[in-house]
Amino acid sequence: MQVTLEYITPDAENFIGKMAGICYDAIDSPTRNVKRAAKCAQDGHLATLRFASAVFNVSGISRVCSHQFVRSKHLDFLQRSQRYCKDIQAEVTQPKMTDEQEAEFFSAIISSQQAYEALLKLGMKKEDARFVLPEATHTEFNVVGNLQAWRDFIKLRADTHAQWEIREVAKQINNILAKEC
């Protein structure tokens, strides 16, 4: 799994504080703006976070994880298409399992990939053949959201009750955002 920051609003804290200044008839200065942004976040005035955004590329995660990710209704996505891209011998995400479980797991993966290849050779369109691919198949997408949406995503998906794969993605995004702003 890899999470890469592609873009973030430059000088986000200053910009958020500047935008929030209209609420308080405040003077625009970088020092005051950053303090104002921090105060707004501390006081729960989170709508101010909507004025800055971040774009991430997320790759090497399962389709299971991406299905959880896209449920974040305030984020927007562009995902690798199984309709237009061939997924022959695609990598898969492997959960923790016993040796016996691992043998069964990979037997099913190999079987589904062989079925996919056979269907393509028989002339089936990729968009239809993909129905047999496993949910463990790796995917990649670009995702954009404002900082309030990212805060909500991290709160929900970095929680110990979240599934392990999405939790790891949320933690990586949180670590990156903590360094950036």
Contact map, one row per residue, 1 for C-alpha under 8 A:
1110000000000000000000000000000000000000000000000000000001111000000000000000000000000000000000000000000000000000000000000000000000000000000000000000000000000000000000001000000000000
1111000000000000000000000000000000000000000000000000000011110000000000000000000000000000000000000000000000000000000000000000000000000000000000000000000000000000000000000000000000000
1111100000000000000000000000000000000000000000000000000111100000000000000000000000000000000000000000000000000000000000000000000000000000000000000000000000000000000000001001100000000
0111110000000000000000000000000000000000000000000000000111000000000000000000000000000000000000000000000000000000000000000000000000000000000000000000000000000000000000000000000000000
0011111100000000000000000000000000000000000000000000011110000000000000000000000000000000000000000000000000000000000000000000000000000000000000000000000000000000000000000000000100000
0001111100000000000000000000000000000000000000000000011110000000000000000000000000000000000000000000000000000000000000000000000000000000000000000000000000000000000000000000000000000
0000111110000000000000000000000000000000000000000000011100000000000000000000000000000000000000000000000000000000000000000000000000000000000000000000000000000000000000000000000000000
0000111111010000000000000000000000000000000000000001111000000000000000000000000000000000000000000000000000000000000000000000000000000000000000000000000000000000000000000000000000000
0000001111110000000000000000000000000000000000000001110000000000000000000000000000000000000000000000000000000000000000000000000000000000000000000000000000000000000000000000000000000
0000000111110000000000000000000000000000000000000000000000000000000000000000000000000000000000000000000000000000000000000000000000000000000000000000000000000000000000000000000000000
0000000011111110000000000000000000000000000000000000000000000000000000000000000000000000000000000000000000000000000000000000000000000000000000000000000000000000000000000000000000001
0000000111111111000000000000000000000000000000000001000000000000000000000000000000000000000000000000000000000000000000000000000000000000000000000000000000000000000000000000000000001
0000000000111111100000000000000011001100000000000000000000000000000000000000000000000000000000000000000000000000000000000000000000000000000000000000000000000000000000000000000000001
0000000000111111110000000000011011001000000000000000000000000000000000000000000000000000000000000000000000000000000000000000000000000000000000000000000000000000000000000000000000000
0000000000111111111000000000000010000000000000000011000000000000000000000000000000000000000000000000000000000000000000000000000000000000000000000000000000000000000000000000000000000
0000000000011111111100000000000011001000000000011011000000000000000000000000000000000000000000000000000000000000000000000000000000000000000000000000000000000000000000000000000000000
0000000000001111111110000000000111111100000000010000000000000000000000000000000000000000000000000000000000000000000000000000000000000000000000000000000000000000000000000000000000000
0000000000000111111111000001110010000000000000000000000000000000000000000000000000000000000000000000000000000000000000000000000000000000000000000000000000000000000000000000000000000
0000000000000011111111000000000000000000000000010010000000000000000000000000000000000000000000000000000000000000000000000000000000000000000000000000000000000000000000000000000000000
0000000000000001111111110000000000011000000000010000000000000000000000000000000000000000000000000000000000000000000000000000000000000000000000000000000000000000000000000000000000000
0000000000000000111111111111000010010000000000000000000000000000000000000000000000000000000000000000000000000000000000000000000000000000000000000000000000000000000000000000000000000
0000000000000000011111111100000000000000000000000000000000000000000000000000000000000000000000000000000000000000000000000000000000000000000000000000000000000000000000000000000000000
0000000000000000000111111100000000000000000000000000000000000000000000000000000000000000000000000000000000000000000000000000000000000000000000000000000000000000000000000000000000000
0000000000000000000111111100000000000000000000000000000000000000000000000000000000000000000000000000000000000000000000000000000000000000000000000000000000000000000000000000000000000
0000000000000000000011111110000000000000000000000000000000000000000000000000000000000000000000000000000000000000000000000000000000000000000000000000000000000000000000000000000000000
0000000000000000000011111111000000000000000000000000000000000000000000000000000000000000000000000000000000000000000000000000000000000000000000000000000000000000000000000000000000000
0000000000000000000010001111100100000000000000000000000000000000000000000000000000000000000000000000000000000000000000000000000000000000000000000000000000000000000000000000000000000
0000000000000000010010000111110110000000000000000000000000000000000000000000000000000000000000000000000000000000000000000000000000000000000000000000000000000000000000000000000000000
0000000000000000010000000011111110000000000000000000000000000000000000000000000000000000000000000000000000000000000000000000000000000000000000000000000000000000000000000000000000000
0000000000000100010000000001111111000000000000000000000000000000000000000000000000000000000000000000000000000000000000000000000000000000000000000000000000000000000000000000000000000
0000000000000100000000000000111111100000000000000000000000000000000000000000000000000000000000000000000000000000000000000000000000000000000000000000000000000000000000000000000000000
0000000000000000100000000011111111110000000000000000000000000000000000000000000000000000000000000000000000000000000000000000000000000000000000000000000000000000000000000000000000000
0000000000001111110010000001111111111000000000000000000000000000000000000000000000000000000000000000000000000000000000000000000000000000000000000000000000000000000000000000000000000
0000000000001101100000000000011111111100000000000000000000000000000000000000000000000000000000000000000000000000000000000000000000000000000000000000000000000000000000000000000000000
0000000000000000100000000000001111111110000000000000000000000000000000000000000000000000000000000000000000000000000000000000000000000000000000000000000000000000000000000000000000000
0000000000000000100110000000000111111111000000000000000000000000000000000000000000000000000000000000000000000000000000000000000000000000000000000000000000000000000000000000000000000
0000000000001101100100000000000011111111100000010000000000000000000000000000000000000000000000000000000000000000000000000000000000000000000000000000000000000000000000000000000000000
0000000000001000100000000000000001111111110000000000000000000000000000000000000000000000000000000000000000000000000000000000000000000000000000000000000000000000000000000000000000000
0000000000000000000000000000000000111111111000000000000000000000000000000000000000000000000000000000000000000000000000000000000000000000000000000000000000000000000000000000000000000
0000000000000000000000000000000000011111111111010000000000000000000000000000000000000000000000000000000000000000000000000000000000000000000000000000000000000000000000000000000000000
0000000000000000000000000000000000001111111111011000000000000000000000000000000000000000000000000000000000000000000000000000000000000000000000000000000000000000000000000000000000000
0000000000000000000000000000000000000111111110000000000000000000000000000000000000000000000000000000000000000000000000000000000000000000000000000000000000000000000000000000000000000
0000000000000000000000000000000000000011111110000000000000000000000000000000000000000000000000000000000000000000000000000000000000000000000000000000000000000000000000000000000000000
0000000000000000000000000000000000000001111111000000000000000000000000000000000000000000000000000000000000000000000000000000000000000000000000000000000000000000000000000000000000000
0000000000000000000000000000000000000001111111110000000000000000000000000000000000000000000000000000000000000000000000000000000000000000000000000000000000000000000000000000000000000
0000000000000000000000000000000000000001100111111100000000000000000000000000000000000000000000000000000000000000000000000000000000000000000000000001000000000000000000000000000000000
0000000000000000000000000000000000000000000011111100000000000000000000000000000000000000000000000000000000000000000000000000000000000000000000000001000000000000000000000000000000000
0000000000000001101100000000000000001001100011111110000000000000000000000000000000000000000000000000000000000000000000000000000000000000000000000001000000000000000000000000000000000
0000000000000001000000000000000000000000100001111111000000000000000000000000000000000000000000000000000000000000000000000000000000000000000000000111000000000000000000000000000000000
0000000000000000000000000000000000000000000001111111100000000000000000000000000000000000000000000000000000000000000000000000000000000000000000000111100000000000000000000000000000000
0000000000000011001000000000000000000000000000011111100000000000000000000000000000000000000000000000000000000000000000000000000000000000000000000110000000000000000000000000000000000
0000000110010011000000000000000000000000000000001111110000000000000000000000000000000000000000000000000000000000000000000000000000000000000000000110000000000000000000000000000000000
0000000110000000000000000000000000000000000000000111111000000000000000000000000000000000000000000000000000000000000000000000000000000000000000011110000000000000000000000000000000000
0000111110000000000000000000000000000000000000000001111100000000000000000000000000000000000000000000000000000000000000000000000000000000000000011110000000000000000000000000000000000
0000111100000000000000000000000000000000000000000000111110000000000000000000000000000000000000000000000000000000000000000000000000000000000001111000000000000000000000000000000000000
0011111000000000000000000000000000000000000000000000011111000000000000000000000000000000000000000000000000000000000000000000000000000000000001110000000000000000000000000000000000000
0111110000000000000000000000000000000000000000000000001111100000000000000000000000000000000000000000000000000000000000000000000000000000000111100000000000000000000000000000000000000
1111000000000000000000000000000000000000000000000000000111111000000000000000000000000000000000000000000000000000000000000000000000000000000111100000000000000000000000000000000000000
1110000000000000000000000000000000000000000000000000000011111000000000000000000000000000000000000000000000000000000000000000000000000000011110000000000000000000000000000000000000000
1100000000000000000000000000000000000000000000000000000001111100000000000000000000000000001010000000000000000000000000000000000000000000011100000000000000000000000000000000000000000
1000000000000000000000000000000000000000000000000000000001111110110000000000000000000000000110000000000000000000000000000000000000000000111100000000000000000000000010000000000000000
0000000000000000000000000000000000000000000000000000000000011111110000000000000000000000000110000000000000000000000000000000000000000011111000000000000000000000000000000000000000000
0000000000000000000000000000000000000000000000000000000000001111111000000000000000000000000000000000000000000000000000000000000000000011111000000000000000000000000000000000000000000
0000000000000000000000000000000000000000000000000000000000000111111100000000000000000000000000000000000000000000000000000000000000000011000000000000000000000000000000000000000000000
0000000000000000000000000000000000000000000000000000000000001111111110000000000000000000000000000000000000000000000000000000000000000000000000000000000000000000000011000000000000000
0000000000000000000000000000000000000000000000000000000000001111111111000000000000000000000000000000000000000000000000000000000000000000001000000000000000000000000000000000000000000
0000000000000000000000000000000000000000000000000000000000000011111111100000000000000000000000000000000000000000000000000000000000000000000000000000000000000000000000000000000000000
0000000000000000000000000000000000000000000000000000000000000001111111110000000000000000000000000000000000000000000000000000000000000000000000000000000000000000000001000000000000000
0000000000000000000000000000000000000000000000000000000000000000111111110000000000000000000000000000000000000000000000000000000000000000000000000000000000000000000001000000000000000
0000000000000000000000000000000000000000000000000000000000000000011111111011100000000000000000000000000000000000000000000000000000000000000000000000000000000000000000000000000000000
0000000000000000000000000000000000000000000000000000000000000000001111111000000000000000000000000000000000000000000000000000000000000000000000000000000000000000000000000000000000000
0000000000000000000000000000000000000000000000000000000000000000000111111110000000000000000000000000000000000000000000000000000000000000000000000000000010000000000000000000000000000
0000000000000000000000000000000000000000000000000000000000000000000001111111000000000000000000000000000000000000000000000000000000000000000000000000000000000000000000000000000000000
0000000000000000000000000000000000000000000000000000000000000000000000011111000000000000000000000000000000000000000000000000000000000000000000001000100000000000000000000000000000000
0000000000000000000000000000000000000000000000000000000000000000000001011111100000000000000000000000000000000000000000000000000000000000000000111100110000000000000000000000000000000
0000000000000000000000000000000000000000000000000000000000000000000001001111110000000000000000000000000000000000000000000000000000000000000000111000000000000000000000000000000000000
0000000000000000000000000000000000000000000000000000000000000000000001000011111000000000000000000000000000000000000000000000000000000000000011110000000000000000000000000000000000000
0000000000000000000000000000000000000000000000000000000000000000000000000001111100000000000000000000000000000000000000000000000000000000000011100000000000000000000000000000000000000
0000000000000000000000000000000000000000000000000000000000000000000000000000111110000000000000000000000000000000000000000000000000000000001111000000000000000000000000000000000000000
0000000000000000000000000000000000000000000000000000000000000000000000000000011111001000000000000000000000000000000000000000000000000000001110000000000000000000000000000000000000000
0000000000000000000000000000000000000000000000000000000000000000000000000000001111111000000000000000000000000000000000000000000000000000000000000000000000000000000000000000000000000
0000000000000000000000000000000000000000000000000000000000000000000000000000000111111110000000000000000000000000000000000000011001000000000000000000000000000000000000000000000000000
0000000000000000000000000000000000000000000000000000000000000000000000000000000011111100000000000000000000000000000000000000011101000000000000000000000000000000000000000000000000000
0000000000000000000000000000000000000000000000000000000000000000000000000000000011111100000000000000000000000000000000000000011000000000000000000000000000000000000000000000000000000
0000000000000000000000000000000000000000000000000000000000000000000000000000000111111110000000000000000000000000000000000000010000000000000000000000000000000000000000000000000000000
0000000000000000000000000000000000000000000000000000000000000000000000000000000001111111000000000000000000000000000000000000010000000000000000000000000000000000000000000000000000000
0000000000000000000000000000000000000000000000000000000000000000000000000000000001001111110000000000000000000000000000000000000000000000000000000000000000000000000000000000000000000
0000000000000000000000000000000000000000000000000000000000000000000000000000000000000111110000000000000000000000100110000000000000000000000000000000000000000000000000000000000000000
0000000000000000000000000000000000000000000000000000000000000000000000000000000000000011111000000000000000000000100000000000000000000000000000000000000000000000000000000000000000000
0000000000000000000000000000000000000000000000000000000000000000000000000000000000000011111100000000000000000000000000000000000000000000110000000000000000000000000000000000000000000
0000000000000000000000000000000000000000000000000000000000010000000000000000000000000000111110000000000000000000000000000000000000000000110000000000000000000000000000000000000000000
0000000000000000000000000000000000000000000000000000000000001100000000000000000000000000011111000000000000000000000000000000000000000001110000000000000000000000000000000000000000000
0000000000000000000000000000000000000000000000000000000000011100000000000000000000000000001111100000000000000000000000000000000000000001110000000000000000000000000000000000000000000
0000000000000000000000000000000000000000000000000000000000000000000000000000000000000000000111110000000000000000000000000000000000000001000000000000000000000000000000000000000000000
0000000000000000000000000000000000000000000000000000000000000000000000000000000000000000000011111000000000000000000000000000000000000000000000000000000000000000000000000000000000000
0000000000000000000000000000000000000000000000000000000000000000000000000000000000000000000001111100000000000000000000000000000000000000000000000000000000000000000000000000000000000
0000000000000000000000000000000000000000000000000000000000000000000000000000000000000000000000111111110000000000000000000000000000000000000000000000000000000000000000000000000000000
0000000000000000000000000000000000000000000000000000000000000000000000000000000000000000000000011111110000000000000000000000000000000000000000000000000000000000000000000000000000000
0000000000000000000000000000000000000000000000000000000000000000000000000000000000000000000000001111111000000000000000000000000000000000000000000000000000000000000000000000000000000
0000000000000000000000000000000000000000000000000000000000000000000000000000000000000000000000001111111100000000000000000000000000000000000000000000000000000000000000000000000000000
0000000000000000000000000000000000000000000000000000000000000000000000000000000000000000000000001111111110000000000000000000000000000000000000000000000000000000000000000000000000000
0000000000000000000000000000000000000000000000000000000000000000000000000000000000000000000000001111111111000000000000000000000000000000000000000000000000000000000000000000000000000
0000000000000000000000000000000000000000000000000000000000000000000000000000000000000000000000000011111111100000000000000000000000000000000000000000000000000000000000000000000000000
0000000000000000000000000000000000000000000000000000000000000000000000000000000000000000000000000001111111110000000000000000000000000000000000000000000000000000000000000000000000000
0000000000000000000000000000000000000000000000000000000000000000000000000000000000000000000000000000111111111000000000000000000000000000000000000000000000000000000000000000000000000
0000000000000000000000000000000000000000000000000000000000000000000000000000000000000000000000000000011111111100000000000000000000000000000000000000000000000000000000000000000000000
0000000000000000000000000000000000000000000000000000000000000000000000000000000000000000000000000000001111111110000000000000000000000000000000000000000000000000000000000000000000000
0000000000000000000000000000000000000000000000000000000000000000000000000000000000000000000000000000000111111111000000000000000000000000000000000000000000000000000000000000000000000
0000000000000000000000000000000000000000000000000000000000000000000000000000000000000000000000000000000011111111100000000000000000001100000000000000000000000000000000000000000000000
0000000000000000000000000000000000000000000000000000000000000000000000000000000000000000000000000000000001111111110000000000000000000000000000000000000000000000000000000000000000000
0000000000000000000000000000000000000000000000000000000000000000000000000000000000000000000000000000000000111111111000000000000000000000000000000000000000000000000000000000000000000
0000000000000000000000000000000000000000000000000000000000000000000000000000000000000000000000000000000000011111111100000000000000011100000000000000000000000000000000000000000000000
0000000000000000000000000000000000000000000000000000000000000000000000000000000000000001100000000000000000001111111110000000000000011000000000000000000000000000000000000000000000000
0000000000000000000000000000000000000000000000000000000000000000000000000000000000000000000000000000000000000111111111000000000000000000000000000000000000000000000000000000000000000
0000000000000000000000000000000000000000000000000000000000000000000000000000000000000000000000000000000000000011111111100000000000010000000000000000000000000000000000000000000000000
0000000000000000000000000000000000000000000000000000000000000000000000000000000000000001000000000000000000000001111111110000000011011000000000000000000000000000000000000000000000000
0000000000000000000000000000000000000000000000000000000000000000000000000000000000000001000000000000000000000000111111111000000000000000000000000000000000000000000000000000000000000
0000000000000000000000000000000000000000000000000000000000000000000000000000000000000000000000000000000000000000011111111100000000000000000000000000000000000000000000000000000000000
0000000000000000000000000000000000000000000000000000000000000000000000000000000000000000000000000000000000000000001111111111000010000000000000000000000000000000000000000000000000000
0000000000000000000000000000000000000000000000000000000000000000000000000000000000000000000000000000000000000000000111111111110010000000000000000000000000000000000000000000000000000
0000000000000000000000000000000000000000000000000000000000000000000000000000000000000000000000000000000000000000000011111111000000000000000000000000000000000000000000000000000000000
0000000000000000000000000000000000000000000000000000000000000000000000000000000000000000000000000000000000000000000001111111000000000000000000000000000000000000000000000000000000000
0000000000000000000000000000000000000000000000000000000000000000000000000000000000000000000000000000000000000000000000111111100000000000000000000000000000000000000000000000000000000
0000000000000000000000000000000000000000000000000000000000000000000000000000000000000000000000000000000000000000000000111111110110000000000000000000000000000000000000000000000000000
0000000000000000000000000000000000000000000000000000000000000000000000000000000000000000000000000000000000000000000000010011111110000000000000000000000000000000000000000000000000000
0000000000000000000000000000000000000000000000000000000000000000000000000000000001111100000000000000000000000000000000010001111111000000000000000000000000000000000000000000000000000
0000000000000000000000000000000000000000000000000000000000000000000000000000000001110000000000000000000000000000000000000000111111100000000000000000000000000000000000000000000000000
0000000000000000000000000000000000000000000000000000000000000000000000000000000000100000000000000000000000000000000000000001111111100000000000000000000000000000000000000000000000000
0000000000000000000000000000000000000000000000000000000000000000000000000000000000000000000000000000000000000000000100110001111111111000000000000000000000000000000000000000000000000
0000000000000000000000000000000000000000000000000000000000000000000000000000000001100000000000000000000000000000000100000000011111111000000000000000000000000000000000000000000000000
0000000000000000000000000000000000000000000000000000000000000000000000000000000000000000000000000000000000000000000000000000001111111000000000000000000000000000000000000000000000000
0000000000000000000000000000000000000000000000000000000000000000000000000000000000000000000000000000000000000001101100000000000011111100000000000000000000000000000000000000000000000
0000000000000000000000000000000000000000000000000000000000000000000000000000000000000000000000000000000000001001100100000000000011111110100000000000000000000000000000000000000000000
0000000000000000000000000000000000000000000000000000000000000000000000000000000000000000000000000000000000001001000000000000000000011111100000000000000000000000000000000000000000000
0000000000000000000000000000000000000000000000000000000000000111000000000000000000000000000000000000000000000000000000000000000000001111100000000000000000000000000000000000000000000
0000000000000000000000000000000000000000000000000000000000000111000000000000000000000000000111000000000000000000000000000000000000000111110000000000000000000000000000000000000000000
0000000000000000000000000000000000000000000000000000000000001110000000000000000000000000011110000000000000000000000000000000000000001111111000000000000000000000000000000000000000000
0000000000000000000000000000000000000000000000000000000000111110000000000000000000000000011110000000000000000000000000000000000000000001111100000000000000000000000000000000000000000
0000000000000000000000000000000000000000000000000000000000111110010000000000001100000000000000000000000000000000000000000000000000000000111110000000000000000000000000000000000000000
0000000000000000000000000000000000000000000000000000000011111000000000000000001100000000000000000000000000000000000000000000000000000000011111000000000000000000000000000000000000000
0000000000000000000000000000000000000000000000000000000011100000000000000000111100000000000000000000000000000000000000000000000000000000001111100000000000000000000000000000000000000
0000000000000000000000000000000000000000000000000000001111000000000000000000111000000000000000000000000000000000000000000000000000000000000111110000000000000000000000000000000000000
0000000000000000000000000000000000000000000000000000001111000000000000000011110000000000000000000000000000000000000000000000000000000000000011111000000000000000000000000000000000000
0000000000000000000000000000000000000000000000000000111100000000000000000011100000000000000000000000000000000000000000000000000000000000000001111100000000000000000000000000000000000
0000000000000000000000000000000000000000000000000000111000000000000000000111000000000000000000000000000000000000000000000000000000000000000000111111110000000000000000000000000000000
0000000000000000000000000000000000000000000000001111110000000000000000000010000000000000000000000000000000000000000000000000000000000000000000011111110000000000000000000000000000000
0000000000000000000000000000000000000000000000001111110000000000000000000000000000000000000000000000000000000000000000000000000000000000000000001111111000000000000000000000000000000
0000000000000000000000000000000000000000000001111100000000000000000000000000000000000000000000000000000000000000000000000000000000000000000000001111111100000000000000000000000000000
0000000000000000000000000000000000000000000000000100000000000000000000000110000000000000000000000000000000000000000000000000000000000000000000001111111110000000000000000000000000000
0000000000000000000000000000000000000000000000000000000000000000000000000010000000000000000000000000000000000000000000000000000000000000000000001111111111000000000000000000000000000
0000000000000000000000000000000000000000000000000000000000000000000000000000000000000000000000000000000000000000000000000000000000000000000000000011111111100000000000000000000000000
0000000000000000000000000000000000000000000000000000000000000000000000000000000000000000000000000000000000000000000000000000000000000000000000000001111111110000000000000000000000000
0000000000000000000000000000000000000000000000000000000000000000000000010000000000000000000000000000000000000000000000000000000000000000000000000000111111111100000000000100000000000
0000000000000000000000000000000000000000000000000000000000000000000000000000000000000000000000000000000000000000000000000000000000000000000000000000011111111110000000000110110000000
0000000000000000000000000000000000000000000000000000000000000000000000000000000000000000000000000000000000000000000000000000000000000000000000000000001111111110000000000000000000000
0000000000000000000000000000000000000000000000000000000000000000000000000000000000000000000000000000000000000000000000000000000000000000000000000000000111111110010000000000000000000
0000000000000000000000000000000000000000000000000000000000000000000000000000000000000000000000000000000000000000000000000000000000000000000000000000000011111110011001100100000000000
0000000000000000000000000000000000000000000000000000000000000000000000000000000000000000000000000000000000000000000000000000000000000000000000000000000011111111010001110110000000000
0000000000000000000000000000000000000000000000000000000000000000000000000000000000000000000000000000000000000000000000000000000000000000000000000000000001111111110000100000000000000
0000000000000000000000000000000000000000000000000000000000000000000000000000000000000000000000000000000000000000000000000000000000000000000000000000000000000111111000100000000000000
0000000000000000000000000000000000000000000000000000000000000000000000000000000000000000000000000000000000000000000000000000000000000000000000000000000000000011111000000000000000000
0000000000000000000000000000000000000000000000000000000000000000000000000000000000000000000000000000000000000000000000000000000000000000000000000000000000011111111101100000000000000
0000000000000000000000000000000000000000000000000000000000000000000000000000000000000000000000000000000000000000000000000000000000000000000000000000000000001001111111100000000000000
0000000000000000000000000000000000000000000000000000000000000000000000000000000000000000000000000000000000000000000000000000000000000000000000000000000000000000011111110000000000000
0000000000000000000000000000000000000000000000000000000000001000100000000000000000000000000000000000000000000000000000000000000000000000000000000000000000000000001111111000000000000
0000000000000000000000000000000000000000000000000000000000000000100110000000000000000000000000000000000000000000000000000000000000000000000000000000000000001100011111111100000000000
0000000000000000000000000000000000000000000000000000000000000000000000000000000000000000000000000000000000000000000000000000000000000000000000000000000000001111011111111110000000000
0000000000000000000000000000000000000000000000000000000000000000000000000000000000000000000000000000000000000000000000000000000000000000000000000000000000000100000111111111000000000
1010000000000000000000000000000000000000000000000000000000000000000000000000000000000000000000000000000000000000000000000000000000000000000000000000000000000000000011111111100000000
0000000000000000000000000000000000000000000000000000000000000000000000000000000000000000000000000000000000000000000000000000000000000000000000000000000011001100000001111111110000000
0000000000000000000000000000000000000000000000000000000000000000000000000000000000000000000000000000000000000000000000000000000000000000000000000000000001000100000000111111111000000
0010000000000000000000000000000000000000000000000000000000000000000000000000000000000000000000000000000000000000000000000000000000000000000000000000000000000000000000011111111100000
0010000000000000000000000000000000000000000000000000000000000000000000000000000000000000000000000000000000000000000000000000000000000000000000000000000001000000000000001111111110000
0000000000000000000000000000000000000000000000000000000000000000000000000000000000000000000000000000000000000000000000000000000000000000000000000000000001000000000000000111111111000
0000000000000000000000000000000000000000000000000000000000000000000000000000000000000000000000000000000000000000000000000000000000000000000000000000000000000000000000000011111111100
0000100000000000000000000000000000000000000000000000000000000000000000000000000000000000000000000000000000000000000000000000000000000000000000000000000000000000000000000001111111110
0000000000000000000000000000000000000000000000000000000000000000000000000000000000000000000000000000000000000000000000000000000000000000000000000000000000000000000000000000111111111
0000000000000000000000000000000000000000000000000000000000000000000000000000000000000000000000000000000000000000000000000000000000000000000000000000000000000000000000000000011111111
0000000000000000000000000000000000000000000000000000000000000000000000000000000000000000000000000000000000000000000000000000000000000000000000000000000000000000000000000000001111111
0000000000000000000000000000000000000000000000000000000000000000000000000000000000000000000000000000000000000000000000000000000000000000000000000000000000000000000000000000000111111
0000000000111000000000000000000000000000000000000000000000000000000000000000000000000000000000000000000000000000000000000000000000000000000000000000000000000000000000000000000011111
